[in-house]
Amino acid sequence: MLCADLLAKEVWTFSGLRTAYVLFVLHLGTRRIVLAEATFSPHGQWMGQMARNLLMACEDLEIAPRFMLHDRDELLVWEFDAVLTGAEAEVVKTPFRAPDANAHAERWVRSVMEECLNHLILFGIGSLRRCLRVYRDFFNGHRPHQGIGSQIPERRTTRETPRDYAEAMTDEDLTVECEQFLAGRSTPTTARPRS
């Protein structure tokens, strides 16, 4: 199952402050962000292309989308749904005024805003896209998620259970590393937990 949503972020441009829209898609089974793209005008043609990009990304990750859950936002236009329906994915829309019905997507909005975008002044759509790409890579490749047994999405397959992962852990997996991502330079730090 895939969950999609849009979020808005103010970005400075040569013509002043403009609102950019970020379309993102989360694979619920692995908690992986499959797609995160930004634009100033999410019109039908762009949304249709994003749906095609999503299907290609799902194919690369060997994900067969059966359901797409999203809210009734008017910016998620019918072209997006039409491409997904053509690929045999059933589009499920949440009830009106029910953000909890798409709670995983809403949680990602909070994560990306609090952990990344709220701390940055962005100049142009390119800087927003770069930040999204870096944060998506961090979210998928480094950040553990409680919903999947504190695993990291890129290291998890949909067939593993949290218990299988915990039993397979070694002392090497218990090493804590700190690495900066958007701070300009990377300085890894390693610490061993106390016994």
N, C-alpha and C positions, 0 to 999 in steps of 0.2 A: 504494500500500500504506500502511495506517495501522498504527501501533504504539501500544499502550495499556499503562498500568501505574498502580499506586497507590503513593503514598508516605505516610508518617505524619509528622506534626509536632505537637509538644506546644504547646498554646495555653492561656494563663491565662484563666480565667473567674471569675465570682463564686463558683462552687462549688469552685474550686481548679483545679489543672492537669488538662487533659483532652487526649486524643489526637484530633486531627482527621485525616481522610483526604483526600488530594488525588487525584482522578482526572484524568489528562491523556492526551491523544491527540496524536501526532506524525505528520504526513504525511511519509513517507520521501523522496519525490521532491524536495520543496522544503525540507525540514527545518523546516517551519512548525509551530508548536504551534497546533492547531486548537481544542482544548478544554482548559481547566484549571479545575476546580471543586473546592470543598472542602465537606465536611460532617462532622458528628460521628458520624453513623450511616449508612453506605452500604448501606442495605437495598435490596431488590429494586425497589420502586417508584421510588426515587431513581435507581437505576442505569438502569432503563428510560427514565426521563425524560432522563437524560444521553445515552443512545444516540440518542434523538429529537433532542435539541439538537445532537449531533454531526452527524447527517444534515442538519439545516438549515444548519449552518455549512459543511459540505462543499458543499452546493448553492449557497450564497452565493459560495464560493470557486471554483466550477466544478470541483470534485474529485469524480470518480465512484469511490467506494471499492469496490475489487474484493476486497481481502483486509484482514482485521483480525488482527494478530498481538498476542497477549498471553499472559502466563504463566497458570499454573493456580491462581492465588490464589483462595481460597474467597470473598473479598469481591467478585470479579468474577462476580456471580451470573448465572444463566441468562437473566434478563430482558434483560440487556445484550446477550447473544449472540442472543437471539430477535428483538429489534428489528432488529439488523444483518442477520441471516439473512433476515428478511422484506423487507429492502431489497436483497436479492440480493448481499450481501457475504459472502464465505466467511470463517469464523472459523478461524484457525489457532492452536493452542495450542502453546507451547514444551514441550520435554521436561521431566521433573521435574528439579529442582536444576540447571538449566542457564541461569543469568542471561545468559551470553554469547549465547544464542540471540535475545535481544531487546536487543542491545547499544546501539542508538540510544536506546531508552527509558531504559535504565540510565544512559547518559551524560547525559541531560537531568536525571535525578534528581540526579546529582552536581553538574551546573551550577547548578541552582536552589538546592540546599542550600548549596554553597560560595560562590556569588556573591551570595546573597540571604538565604535563611531562617535560616542559622546565625548571622547577624550581628544578628538582630532578636529582641526579646522581644515576642511578639504577645499582645494582649489581645482575646479574642473571635474568633469565626469571621469577622466582618466585616473585621477588620484582616488576617487571613490571605488572604481573597478579594481585598482591595485590593492586597496585595503580589503575589499571583499575577497579577492583571490587569496591573499595572505591569511586572512582570518578563516576562510573555508578550509585551507590546507591545515591550519592549526587545529580547527574544530574536528576535522576528520582524522588527522594523523597523530595528534598529541593529547587531546583533551579527553579524559575518561568521563563516562556517562553512567549515572546511577541506574537508569532504566535498563541497561544491558549489563548489569553486574560490575560496574566500574571498569568496563573495558573501553578500548579505543576503537572507534568505528572501522578504521582501515584494517585492523587486526582481527576483526570479528566476521564470521559468516553467519548467515541466518540459521544454520543448523546447530551452532554451539549453544550451550546453556551456561549460565553464570557458574554453576557448580563444576562443569567440565573445565572451564577456564581456571577457576581457583585451584583445582587439583593439579593442573599442569604447570603452575607457577613455580619458579626456581628462585634462589637467592639473587640471581642476576636481575630478575624482574622487579625486585624490591628496591633497586637503586633509584634515587630521586635526582632528576636533572632539571636545571633551570636554564631556559634559553630564551633570549629576547627575539621578538619577531618584527615589530614595526618600529623599533627604537634606532634603526640605522645600522648597528653592528651587532653581531651575535657573540655573546660571551657565555659559553656553557659552564655550568657549575654542577659538580657532582657531590652528593652527600649520601652516606649509608645510614639506614635506620638503626637505632639502638636495639640490641638484642634483649 
